[in-house]
Amino acid sequence: MGYGGAWLVYYGCAGLFLALGFRVSRAWAPGVRTLLRCLAAATVLPVAPAGQAGEYWVPAFISALFEGLFQKSGDPAAALQILGMSWGVGLCLAALLAFLAERRSKGA
C-alpha cells in the first residue's frame, strides 16, 4: 500500500470517528452538539506539510503535535496556522447552522 492508500485508510478512520461522534452526540443540546461536531471535523480533516519532509502531507493535528512536542528543532507554526484557519471555518459553520436552526424553529 502506498501513500494514496494510507490516506484512504486515514480518511476512512476519520469518517468512522466522525460518524461515531455524530451518533454519540445525538442526545446533547443542539448548540453544543453542532459546535463539537464542526470542531471535530475541523480537527481531523485538514492536512499540513510534514515538517522537514515537506514533500509529504500529514494530518495537521499530528504534524502540530509531533513538530511541537517531539522534534528538538521542530516548527509547528504551519500546522497550527492550518488548524487555526480550519477551526475558524468550523466555528463559522457552527454559527451558520445554529442561525439556520433558530430561524427554522421560529418559522415553524
C-alpha positions in Angstrom: 0.0 0.0 0.0 1.4 3.3 -1.0 1.0 6.9 0.0 -2.5 7.2 -1.5 -3.7 4.0 0.2 -2.5 5.3 3.5 -4.6 8.5 3.0 -7.6 6.3 2.1 -7.2 4.4 5.3 -6.8 7.6 7.3 -9.9 9.3 5.9 -11.9 6.1 6.3 -10.9 6.0 10.0 -11.6 9.8 10.4 -15.0 9.3 8.8 -15.8 6.4 11.2 -14.6 8.7 14.1 -16.9 11.5 13.0 -19.9 9.1 12.4 -19.4 7.7 15.9 -19.2 11.2 17.3 -22.4 12.2 15.5 -24.1 9.2 16.9 -23.0 9.7 20.5 -23.8 13.4 20.5 -27.4 13.0 19.4 -28.7 13.4 23.0 -26.8 16.6 23.7 -28.1 20.1 23.5 -28.3 21.2 19.8 -25.9 24.2 20.2 -23.2 22.1 21.9 -23.8 19.2 19.5 -23.3 21.4 16.4 -20.3 23.2 17.8 -18.5 20.0 18.8 -19.3 18.2 15.5 -17.9 21.1 13.5 -14.8 21.4 15.6 -14.1 17.7 15.5 -14.4 17.7 11.7 -12.1 20.8 11.5 -9.5 19.0 13.6 -9.3 15.6 11.9 -9.8 16.6 8.2 -7.2 19.3 7.3 -3.6 18.3 6.2 -0.3 20.1 6.6 3.3 19.6 5.3 5.3 17.0 7.3 7.9 19.3 8.8 11.3 18.7 7.3 9.9 16.0 4.9 7.9 18.8 3.2 7.1 16.8 0.1 4.7 14.7 2.2 1.5 15.7 3.8 0.1 14.5 7.1 -3.0 15.3 9.2 -2.5 18.8 10.6 -3.1 17.9 14.2 -0.5 15.1 14.0 2.0 17.5 12.4 1.4 20.1 15.1 1.8 17.5 17.9 5.0 15.9 16.6 6.7 19.1 15.5 5.8 20.9 18.7 6.5 18.2 21.3 8.8 15.6 19.8 11.2 17.5 17.5 14.0 19.4 19.0 14.2 21.8 16.1 10.6 21.4 15.0 8.4 24.3 14.0 4.7 23.6 14.4 3.7 27.0 13.0 2.5 25.9 9.6 0.3 23.1 11.1 -1.0 25.4 13.8 -1.9 28.0 11.2 -3.8 25.5 9.2 -5.6 24.2 12.3 -6.5 27.7 13.3 -8.0 28.5 10.0 -9.9 25.3 9.9 -11.2 25.9 13.5 -12.3 29.4 12.4 -14.2 27.9 9.4 -15.7 25.3 11.8 -16.9 28.0 14.2 -18.4 30.0 11.3 -20.1 26.9 10.1 -21.5 26.1 13.6 -22.8 29.7 13.9 -24.4 29.5 10.5 -26.1 26.1 11.3 -27.3 27.5 14.7 -28.7 30.5 13.0 -30.5 28.4 10.4 -31.9 26.1 13.1 -33.1 29.1 15.1 -34.7 30.6 12.0 -36.4 27.3 11.1 -37.8 26.8 14.6 -39.3 30.3 14.7 -40.8 29.8 11.2 -42.5 26.5 12.3 
